[in-house]
Amino acid sequence: MSDQKIINDFFRQYVDRGFKTTVNSVKLNPTHTEVHKRTIFEACNSLLNNGINFWTEVRLKCGRIPDIVAPTHITPFIEILSSETVEDFLTTKGSTYETMGVPMKSVKLI
């Protein structure tokens, strides 16, 4: 399956198309901490250097906005944990992914 087909299928299944998305462009949320924003940038830079397309601040159909989505990466959803623990994330946000049919192994926690 081509990367473009994977991306198209991913966006059809998960992404709220009512909001503009830009490939390989880092959008930062001004309410995030400096550490959080820097970690997002570094993760995106790594994806870019490895030829993996990514999107940031993408609103999903369920309303969740993951830090980074990279449909062709082994884990298409990437969440940066700077002020919360893995347990906090799983308790507050993990069920949203599972409700969408996304197994937690498809979510990379950094």
ZINOR-V628038 format. One record per pair of residues at least 6 apart in sequence whose C-alpha atoms are under 7 Angstrom apart, sorted by the first residue. I is the first residue (numbers start at 1). J is the second residue. D is the distance in Angstrom with one decimal. If there is no record, write none. Layout:
BEGIN
i=I j=J d=D
i=I j=J d=D
END
This chain:
BEGIN
i=3 j=72 d=6.3
i=6 j=71 d=6.7
i=6 j=72 d=6.6
i=7 j=71 d=5.6
i=7 j=72 d=6.8
i=10 j=71 d=6.3
i=14 j=60 d=5.5
i=14 j=61 d=5.7
i=15 j=59 d=6.2
i=15 j=60 d=4.3
i=15 j=61 d=5.3
i=16 j=59 d=5.7
i=16 j=60 d=5.0
i=16 j=61 d=4.6
i=21 j=55 d=6.9
i=21 j=58 d=6.5
i=22 j=55 d=6.3
i=23 j=53 d=6.5
i=23 j=54 d=5.8
i=23 j=55 d=5.2
i=24 j=48 d=7.0
i=24 j=53 d=5.8
i=24 j=54 d=5.2
i=24 j=55 d=5.9
i=25 j=55 d=6.6
i=26 j=41 d=6.8
i=26 j=56 d=5.9
i=27 j=56 d=5.7
i=27 j=57 d=6.3
i=28 j=37 d=6.3
i=35 j=82 d=6.8
i=36 j=80 d=6.7
i=36 j=82 d=5.6
i=40 j=80 d=6.7
i=47 j=53 d=7.0
i=52 j=72 d=6.8
i=52 j=73 d=6.7
i=53 j=70 d=6.0
i=54 j=68 d=6.7
i=54 j=69 d=5.6
i=54 j=70 d=4.4
i=55 j=68 d=5.7
i=55 j=69 d=5.3
i=55 j=70 d=6.5
i=56 j=67 d=5.6
i=56 j=68 d=4.5
i=56 j=69 d=6.4
i=57 j=65 d=5.7
i=57 j=66 d=6.4
i=57 j=67 d=5.7
i=57 j=68 d=6.7
i=58 j=65 d=5.5
i=58 j=66 d=6.7
i=59 j=65 d=4.7
i=66 j=77 d=6.7
i=66 j=78 d=6.7
i=66 j=79 d=5.9
i=67 j=78 d=6.1
i=67 j=79 d=5.2
i=67 j=80 d=6.5
i=68 j=77 d=6.2
i=68 j=78 d=5.0
i=68 j=79 d=6.6
i=69 j=76 d=5.4
i=69 j=77 d=4.7
i=69 j=78 d=6.0
i=70 j=76 d=4.6
i=70 j=77 d=6.4
i=75 j=106 d=4.5
i=75 j=107 d=5.6
i=75 j=108 d=5.8
i=76 j=106 d=6.0
i=76 j=107 d=6.6
i=77 j=106 d=6.3
i=77 j=107 d=4.7
i=77 j=108 d=6.1
i=78 j=107 d=5.7
i=78 j=108 d=4.7
i=78 j=109 d=6.1
i=79 j=108 d=6.1
i=79 j=109 d=5.0
i=79 j=110 d=6.2
i=80 j=109 d=5.9
i=80 j=110 d=4.8
i=81 j=109 d=6.6
i=81 j=110 d=5.7
END
